[in-house]
Amino acid sequence: MSCSSENHSFSFYSLEMHRDGHGSTQDPPAVVSRRPPTVMCYICGREYGTASITIHEKQCLAKWKFENDQLPPNARRPEPTKPQILTEAAREIQGSKGGNYNLDAANEAAFQAAQSQYIPCQKCGRTFQPESISLHQKHCQGYKALKRSAKT
């Protein structure tokens, strides 16, 4: 940062002290830190950059299929489908790099799609990701836990 009345460079704190000597009340310009836009994966619900989401989705779907095939036939779920708004957004991202789509709407659709993949516990009804449900069910108290929480 530099002093506007002199041609010297200062650190932020040194500049403040220097300005006090000038009697300047002008604040330094605010530095705006902006996070790059992210897109939510419709399979796992995690956020990825616009450049890497298509790569991630391919790998995530392959992982999902592998894990789903490991489940007993009666516990297998249908393959997740990509919401239409995400397909349109992906085309705009890849095509123009300056796409004019509603990122919030796309992320909301992806969030809802990811949530639909969660599996409810047979004992208490809470929903979990497929890799977490078996661990939860080993320790779940079922209706007892629900009864205790209802009393408080």
C-alpha positions in Angstrom: 0.0 0.0 0.0 1.2 3.5 -0.6 0.6 6.9 0.8 -1.5 9.1 -1.5 0.4 12.2 -0.6 3.9 10.7 -0.8 5.5 8.1 -3.0 6.3 5.5 -0.3 5.1 2.0 0.2 4.0 0.7 3.5 2.5 -2.4 5.1 -1.1 -2.1 6.2 -0.2 -1.3 9.8 2.7 1.0 9.0 0.5 2.9 6.6 -2.1 3.4 9.4 0.6 4.8 11.6 1.9 7.0 8.8 -1.5 8.3 8.0 -2.0 9.2 11.7 1.0 11.5 11.2 -0.7 13.2 8.2 -4.0 13.5 10.0 -5.6 11.6 7.1 -8.9 9.9 7.9 -9.3 8.1 4.6 -9.6 4.4 5.1 -7.7 2.0 2.8 -9.8 0.4 0.1 -11.6 -2.7 1.2 -10.2 -5.9 -0.2 -13.0 -8.1 -1.3 -12.2 -11.8 -1.2 -14.6 -13.7 -3.4 -14.8 -17.5 -3.5 -14.9 -19.0 -7.0 -18.3 -20.4 -8.0 -18.9 -24.0 -7.1 -21.4 -26.6 -8.5 -22.9 -29.3 -6.3 -22.6 -32.9 -7.3 -26.1 -34.4 -7.8 -24.8 -37.8 -6.6 -22.9 -37.1 -3.4 -23.9 -33.5 -2.6 -20.3 -32.2 -2.3 -19.3 -28.9 -4.1 -16.7 -28.7 -6.9 -15.3 -26.0 -9.1 -17.0 -25.5 -12.5 -13.9 -26.9 -14.3 -13.8 -30.2 -12.3 -17.5 -31.0 -11.8 -17.8 -33.1 -15.0 -14.7 -35.2 -14.1 -16.0 -35.7 -10.6 -19.5 -36.7 -11.7 -18.1 -39.5 -13.9 -16.0 -40.8 -11.1 -18.7 -40.4 -8.5 -21.2 -42.2 -10.6 -18.8 -45.1 -11.1 -18.2 -45.3 -7.3 -22.0 -45.1 -6.7 -22.6 -48.0 -9.1 -19.8 -50.1 -7.6 -21.2 -49.6 -4.0 -24.8 -50.2 -5.1 -23.8 -53.5 -6.7 -22.3 -54.6 -3.4 -25.7 -54.2 -1.7 -28.1 -57.1 -1.4 -30.5 -57.1 -4.4 -33.5 -55.9 -2.3 -31.5 -52.9 -1.0 -30.2 -51.7 -4.4 -31.4 -48.4 -5.6 -32.1 -47.0 -9.1 -29.2 -45.1 -10.6 -29.4 -41.3 -9.8 -30.5 -39.2 -12.7 -29.0 -35.8 -13.4 -31.6 -33.0 -13.1 -32.4 -31.3 -16.3 -31.3 -27.9 -15.0 -27.8 -29.3 -14.3 -27.5 -30.7 -17.9 -28.3 -27.3 -19.3 -25.9 -25.6 -16.9 -23.1 -28.0 -17.8 -23.6 -27.3 -21.5 -23.3 -23.5 -20.8 -20.2 -23.9 -18.6 -18.5 -26.1 -21.2 -19.6 -24.0 -24.2 -19.2 -20.4 -23.4 -17.3 -20.3 -20.1 -19.5 -17.3 -19.2 -22.8 -19.1 -19.1 -25.9 -17.3 -18.0 -27.6 -19.9 -15.8 -29.0 -19.7 -12.3 -26.2 -21.3 -10.2 -28.4 -21.3 -7.1 -31.2 -23.1 -8.8 -28.8 -25.6 -10.3 -27.2 -26.3 -6.8 -30.6 -26.6 -5.2 -31.6 -29.2 -7.8 -28.3 -31.1 -7.2 -28.9 -30.9 -3.5 -32.4 -32.4 -3.8 -31.1 -35.1 -6.1 -28.3 -36.0 -3.7 -30.7 -36.1 -0.7 -32.9 -38.5 -2.5 -30.1 -41.0 -2.6 -30.0 -41.2 1.2 -31.3 -44.4 2.8 -33.6 -44.3 5.8 -32.7 -46.3 8.9 -35.2 -49.2 9.4 -35.2 -48.6 13.2 -35.4 -44.8 13.6 -36.2 -43.4 10.2 -33.2 -41.0 10.0 -31.6 -40.9 6.5 -27.9 -41.7 5.8 -25.5 -41.9 2.9 -25.2 -45.5 1.7 -21.7 -45.9 3.2 -22.9 -44.7 6.6 -26.1 -46.6 7.1 -24.6 -50.0 8.2 -22.5 -48.4 10.9 -25.5 -46.4 12.2 -27.7 -49.4 12.3 -25.2 -51.4 14.4 -25.6 -48.8 17.2 -29.1 -47.5 16.6 -31.5 -47.7 19.5 -34.5 -47.3 17.3 -37.7 -46.2 18.9 -36.0 -46.0 22.4 -33.9 -43.1 21.2 -37.0 -41.4 19.7 -38.9 -41.9 22.9 -36.2 -40.3 25.0 -36.0 -37.3 22.7 -39.7 -36.9 22.8 -39.7 -36.7 26.6 -37.3 -33.8 26.7 
